[in-house]
Structure formats: C-alpha cells, structure tokens
Amino acid sequence: MRNRDVRLVWNIAAAVVLLFLGPSVLGVGGSILGSKFASMFFSESDTANSDYLSLSVKLMLENAELREMAAKSRLYRSMLNYIRIPDVTAMVGRVMYRSEGLIRGDLVIDRGSDHGVYSGAVCISSSGLVGIITAVESGSSTIVPITSPAIHVSCITANTGSLGILGSESGGRLRLQYVDSSADPEVGEIVLTSRFGGVYPEGLVVGRVVDISEGGRGLDLSLAVSPAVDFERVDEVLILISEDHPE
C-alpha cells in the first residue's frame, strides 16, 4: 500500500473516532472538530449517491411489482380461456386458509355474498377445475374441492369420449367410474367435464388418466385420474358467476 493510501486510511479513521467519541472525550468541540475533519473526506457527492441508491431501490421494487402484475394478468387470461358458456363472468378469489389438510380440506376464499358470490358457483384455476362453493358468508366463501368424497362430476375423456362419474378416493386420488368397457379409453387421455352433469361447464380440465382397471361389477371400467390442479399450491381461483343464477 502506498504512503498516500496509508495516510488516507488513518485520516478517515481519525475522523470517525472524533465524530463518534469526540463529545465524550473533548466535549462539543470534539464533535465539531470530527465533523469538519470528516467533511474533508466525505463530500456532498456521497449524499447524491445515497439519493441515487434510494431511487434505484424504489425503481427496482416498482419493476418487481409490475412484473408480478403482468404474470397475474397472463395467469388470469389463461384461466378465462376455460369459460365457454354465455352469460358468465369471472371473479378472482384468494385462498385465505384450508379447513383441514392440504389435499382434501375445504378452501376458504376472500369473496362472499357482498361480492356477488353464491352457493353452487364453480371455481377453476389456470390448471383446471378446483371445486364448487357450498357455503357463503358476507365476506368469504367455502370451496369444496373435487378431491372431496362429497363431490361427483360427470366427465368425459378427450380422445375416446369415454363417459363416467368422477369421484375421489383416500389421499385425494380421483377415479372415473362406470365407464362403458366398449369405449376403449387410453392411459394418458385428458379428462374433461361433460355436458351431461348440469352443474359444471363443459370442457373444464379435470386431470389425466393414469391407470385403467375393471369396475367392481365386472361390466364397466374404472379409470384412475391424476388431478390437473395441484391442491397443495393453489392460492387463487376464478369464481364463475352466472348472470341467471338462482337467488
């Protein structure tokens, strides 16, 4: 290190010592002396640099917020692509908590009757069908997911048109039952809501066929279905609001 650099380091150290220890050692004069001495090495440009740094941090935070908004906008557009029936609007709801467990527990969202939500409204995510609203308060609602034993959905496979009734098993697994054996379904097929149920809009993605077995009666087929929605991670839903829903 050059002599000039050594002197600079010692001078800065002396300024810091006088600035912070001056009042206790030399009284008010020590503090003043330290301030004057420090001003020789910390110019006004440091204040300007601090202002620039604060502005940079603020812009970074604003850009991050804008990127998050853009990502959500793309997500909501993806969700809205599922809506294929007239006279239906969509409302975003955020999951506040789950009643029990991550897979089978009901989802409580931050939208209720004050927002136009009603019992029987269908909820989806960008991945597919989430469930149906069964209880509504003024500022919140409860969604029973399709992984609940209480939910049964009329579904159809996308390629072979195999019809059946979707229900759940233990652990949140889904099964499409009472499928006609002559339909010849295939592993890997996408499972969609059908037009025969009367509750869920047609064409909502439910999951994918992962296994095919003989039904309990021996006259039909039973299809194991992997859910399209990751119920452990879902934190927002779109609530489908029909304009002619019953009051």
N, C-alpha and C positions, 0 to 999 in steps of 0.2 A: 504494500500500500504506500502511495506517495505521501510526502510530508504534508502536502496541501490537503489530501483526503483525511489524514490523521487529525490535522488541526480542525477541519470542518466537523468531524465526529465529536471531538472534545468540546467545541463551541456549542454544538447542538445539545450535548449532554448538560453542559453548564446552564444553558438557557432553560432546559426542562427543570433542573434542580432548583434554580432561582424562582421559576414560575410557580412551582408547587410547594417548595419548602421555604421560600423567602419570607412569607408572613410570619411563620413561627420562629425563624432564626433572626431575621433582620427587621422585622416589623413591616409596616406598609411600604416603606422604601424598598424593601427586598422584592416585594411583589411587583412594584413599578419597574424596578431595575430588570427583573426577569422578563416582564412584558416587552420592554424596549429591546432587550437583548435578543428575545425570540423573534421580534419583528424583523431583525436583520436576516433571518434565515427562512422565515415562513411568510412569503409575500401575499399580496391580495389575490394573486393568481390561484392560490390554494383554495380560497373561498369560491372563486369562479369554478374551479374544478369540482368542488363539492356540489355546487348547484347543478353542474352538468351531469354529475353522477346521479343526483336525486332525480333529475329529469329523465335520465336513461332508464333508471329502475322503474319509474312511473310508466314510461312508454312500453317497457317490457311486460309489465303487468297488464296493461291495456291490450297489448297484442295477444297475450295469452288468453284473455277473456274473449277477444274477438274470435280466436281460433276455436275456443270451446263452443261459442255460439254457432259458428259455421259447421262444426261437427254435429251439433244437435240438430241444426237445420237439415243436414243431409240425412240424419237418422229419422227425423220426422217425415221427410219426403219418402223415405223407404217404407216407413210404416203405412203411410197413406196410400201407397200402391196396392195395399190389400183390399181397400174399400171398393167394391164392385156393385154396390146396390145404391139406388137413388134415395134421395131424401135422408141422407145420413151425414152427420158432421162428426168431427173427431175432437176430443179434448185431452190434453196431456195431464196425467196424474203421476205424482211422485210417491213411491212406496215409502211410508214412514216407518213401518215395522211389520214383522211377521208374528202371527198369534202363537205359533209353535213350530219349531223346526225350520229347516231351510228348504225342504222339498215339499212336504205335504201341508205345511202351515198356511193358513189364510193370509192374504196380503191386505194390509190396511193402507189406503192411499189418502192423499190430502185434498180430495174433491168429494163434495157431498150434494145434498139437495139444494143448497144455496147456489150451487154452480150448474144446476140442471141435471145432475146425475140421478138415476132411478134404479130400482132393483130390477135385475134382468138385463142390464146393459152388458154387452160383450166387451172384453178387454183384450188387446193384442199388444205385441211388441214388434220390433223390427225383424225378429226371428220367426214369429208365428203366433198362434193362439195361446193366450195366457189363461183365461178363465172367464167367469161371469160374476157380476156383482149381485150379492144376495142380501146385503144389509146396508142401509143408507142413513147417515146422520146428517146434521146440517152442514158440517164442515169436513166430513170424512166418509169413506165407504169401505166395505169389506169385499175383497175378491176371493172367491173360492176357485183355486186353480184346477186345471184339468187333471192334475195328479191326485186330486181328492177322490176317495171312493164314492162320494155323493154325486159326482159329475159323470154323465154319459153323453157321448156325442156321436151323431150319425156321420160316418166318414166314408171316403172312397179313395182307392189307390189311383195315382195319376196315370199309370201306363195301362194297366189291365182293367181298370174300372171295377175292382172288387169292392163290393159294399159290405159294411159291417157296423157294429156298435162299439165305439171306443170306451174303454173303462180303465181303471188303474189297479195295480197290484201293490203289494208291500214294497216299500223303498222307493215309491214314486215311479215305478215302471208302468208303461202303458201297454194295453193289449187290445187289438181289434178282433172282436169275437163274432161268431155266427156268420162267417164269410162262406159263401157258396163254394164248395170244392171244385165246381166246374169252372170257376172264374180264373183259375190258374195264376194266382198272384206270384210276385217275384221278390226275392230279397233285394233291398236297395231302393225299392219304389218309394216315392214321396206319398205321404198320406195327407189328404185334404178333407176339410169339412164338405159334406154333401148338401144338396138342395132339399133333402127329404126330412131333415130334422126340424125345421121350422123355427129354431132358436138362433142358430149361428149362421152368419152369412156364408154363402157358398164360396169355396176356393181358398179358405184360410189354411195355411200350412200348419200341420199338427206335429209331424215327425217323419221318420223313415223306417221302413220295415227292416228288421234285423234278424228275424227268425220266423219260420213257418212250421206249425205243428198241427196235428189232428185235433179237432174240437172234442169237447167232453162227450158229445153224443155220438161221435164217430161218423156223423153225416155232414160235418162242416169243417172249416179250418179256423185256426186261431193264430193271429199274427202278432208277434212281439214287436213293439214300436218304440224306437228311441225318440224322446221328445225333442222338438226343434228348439224350444226355449230352454235356456239354462236358468232354472228357477233359483239357483243359489246366487246368481248375479243380477237378476232383473231388478232395476231400481226405478224405472219409469215405464209407464204404459200409455197407450192411446185408448180412450174410452169412446166407443162408438155410440153416438146419441142419435136415435131415430126421431124424426120430427113427428111421427104419428104414434109414439109410444103411449101406452095407457097410463093415465094419471093415477 
